[in-house]
């Protein structure tokens, strides 16, 4: 098999900032965090508990992205994803469209 092509890596701080801005601009992320807070935070939840939930979300997010980054650091995983990306994206798009259609029809 041919050797993997050499790819110039971006500086880690720049990659982190790019990822952070991408997620902050992602409406799905905003909806996710809003749903977590609305589910667990009511009027009678104290400040300590609110900060605890906030810390839990930060830890969960860091853990998730650590797992994703570790998996996609593996050459086999990157190659497999690149081979299937069109199908994965199409399936995800159809799934979101289906949810949207369901919301429209159910009103």
PyMOL commands that set and color helices and strands:
alter all, ss='L'
color gray80, all
select helices_A, chain A and resi 12-24+27-40+47-72+75-105
alter helices_A, ss='H'
color red, helices_A
deselect
rebuild
show_as cartoon
